[in-house]
Amino acid sequence: MPQPIVAIAALACVVSSTALAQATPAVHPGDRVRVRSTVAPARARTGQVGAIDADTLLLQGVDGVGATTAIPLASIERLEVSRGRHSKWQTGLGIGFAVGAVTGAIVGAASHNENDFLFTSEMSAAAGALVFAPIGAVLGAVVGSLTRPERWKTVPLTRSGAALDRRTGSRLTLGLSVVF
């Protein structure tokens, strides 16, 4: 392929990649976010979006300290938006029911008297499960309602740009991705 065509294609890639800025993620000022970036890879930082532009995310109240941090969008590996805190009472109810039933069955079977001709060991275990399962369910629901973890939704980090690729034995390929 003639050298001028390669030079023009390379120049087109450079111009188009700078003209097409990165798409800003779907977050807005005031959103609570969790960010993992190459700037601080040890842990994710949590805070509120102060501002966001074409190349920087301004994170306020970082990790509850009140500090403000500017994070380059190009360094962000993962961005999550908080969906709020939600109760886990249903999970607690299910786990409490199961733990109560198993505990009741063990207690019932262990407390069975061999001289009792009315109830078998299995019937004592079933009776114990019937008594302890609702107690465990109520206790589990109470504990679950007090547990309110924060839910996070990952925000896609799609970026606009251009690429030039020349593989041996193939034609020159120009790739362009634009995010709207």
C-alpha positions in Angstrom: 0.0 0.0 0.0 1.4 3.4 -0.9 2.9 5.4 2.0 0.7 8.5 1.5 -2.5 6.5 2.0 -1.2 4.9 5.2 -0.2 8.4 6.5 -3.6 9.8 5.7 -5.4 6.9 7.4 -3.2 7.3 10.5 -3.9 11.0 10.6 -7.6 10.4 10.3 -7.4 8.0 13.3 -5.6 10.6 15.4 -7.9 13.4 14.5 -11.1 11.4 14.9 -10.0 9.9 18.3 -9.3 13.4 19.7 -12.4 14.9 18.2 -14.6 12.2 19.6 -14.2 12.5 23.4 -15.0 9.7 25.7 -18.6 9.2 26.4 -19.4 10.3 29.9 -20.9 7.6 32.0 -24.6 7.7 32.9 -24.1 9.3 36.3 -25.2 12.7 37.5 -24.0 15.2 40.1 -25.4 14.1 43.5 -25.4 10.4 42.6 -23.7 8.1 45.2 -21.1 6.1 43.4 -18.4 3.5 44.0 -15.3 3.9 41.8 -12.4 1.5 41.2 -9.6 3.1 39.1 -6.0 2.5 38.2 -5.2 5.6 40.3 -6.0 3.8 43.5 -6.3 0.1 42.7 -6.1 -1.2 46.2 -9.8 -0.5 47.0 -12.9 1.1 45.6 -13.7 4.7 46.6 -17.2 5.7 47.5 -18.7 9.2 47.4 -21.0 11.6 45.6 -20.5 12.8 42.1 -19.7 16.5 42.4 -19.2 17.1 38.7 -18.4 15.1 35.6 -17.1 16.3 32.3 -15.5 14.7 29.2 -12.4 13.5 31.0 -12.8 13.8 34.8 -15.1 12.6 37.6 -15.1 14.8 40.7 -15.9 12.6 43.7 -17.0 14.4 46.9 -17.2 13.0 50.4 -14.8 10.2 49.5 -15.2 7.2 51.9 -17.2 9.4 54.3 -14.2 11.6 55.2 -15.4 14.7 53.2 -12.4 14.8 50.9 -12.8 15.7 47.2 -10.9 13.7 44.6 -10.6 14.2 40.8 -10.5 10.9 39.0 -9.6 10.8 35.3 -12.4 8.9 33.3 -9.7 7.0 31.4 -8.4 5.5 34.7 -11.8 4.1 35.8 -11.9 0.3 35.7 -15.4 0.0 37.3 -18.1 2.5 38.2 -21.2 1.6 40.2 -24.2 3.7 41.1 -26.0 3.1 44.4 -29.6 1.9 44.2 -30.2 2.6 47.8 -30.4 0.4 50.9 -32.9 -2.4 51.0 -34.1 -4.6 53.9 -33.1 -8.3 53.8 -36.1 -9.5 55.9 -37.2 -12.1 53.3 -33.8 -13.7 53.2 -33.6 -13.7 57.0 -37.1 -15.3 57.2 -36.0 -18.1 54.8 -32.7 -18.8 56.5 -34.3 -18.6 60.0 -37.0 -21.0 59.0 -34.5 -23.5 57.7 -32.2 -23.2 60.7 -35.1 -23.4 63.1 -36.5 -26.5 61.4 -33.1 -28.3 61.4 -32.4 -27.3 65.0 -35.9 -28.4 66.0 -35.5 -31.8 64.3 -32.2 -32.4 66.1 -33.6 -31.3 69.5 -36.7 -33.4 69.0 -34.8 -36.5 67.9 -32.3 -36.1 70.8 -35.0 -35.6 73.4 -37.0 -38.7 72.3 -37.6 -41.1 75.2 -37.1 -44.7 74.2 -39.8 -45.8 76.7 -42.4 -43.6 74.9 -44.6 -45.9 72.8 -46.8 -43.2 71.4 -44.1 -41.3 69.5 -41.3 -42.6 67.4 -37.9 -40.9 67.1 -39.0 -39.5 63.6 -42.3 -38.1 65.1 -40.3 -36.4 67.9 -38.0 -34.9 65.3 -41.0 -33.7 63.2 -42.6 -32.2 66.2 -39.4 -30.3 67.1 -39.1 -29.0 63.6 -42.8 -27.8 63.7 -42.2 -25.9 66.9 -38.7 -24.4 66.1 -39.2 -23.5 62.4 -41.7 -20.6 63.0 -39.6 -19.3 65.9 -36.5 -19.3 63.7 -38.5 -17.7 60.9 -39.6 -14.8 63.1 -36.1 -14.3 64.5 -34.5 -14.4 61.0 -37.0 -11.9 59.7 -36.2 -9.5 62.5 -32.5 -9.8 62.0 -32.9 -9.5 58.2 -35.0 -6.4 58.6 -32.2 -4.8 60.6 -29.7 -5.7 57.9 -29.9 -3.0 55.2 -27.0 -3.4 52.7 -26.4 -1.0 49.9 -27.2 -2.3 46.4 -25.0 -1.3 43.5 -25.6 -1.2 39.7 -22.6 -1.2 37.4 -22.5 1.6 34.9 -21.1 0.6 31.5 -17.9 2.5 30.6 -18.3 2.7 26.8 -15.8 5.0 25.2 -15.7 6.5 21.7 -12.6 6.3 19.7 -10.8 5.1 16.6 -8.3 2.4 15.8 -6.0 1.6 12.9 -4.9 -2.0 12.4 -2.6 -3.6 9.9 -2.0 -7.3 10.2 0.4 -9.1 8.0 -1.2 -10.5 4.9 -4.4 -8.4 5.3 -5.6 -5.0 4.3 -5.4 -1.9 6.4 -8.4 -1.7 8.7 -9.9 1.5 10.2 -12.2 1.0 13.1 -14.4 3.7 14.6 -16.8 3.5 17.6 -19.1 6.3 18.5 -21.3 6.3 21.6 -24.5 8.3 21.6 
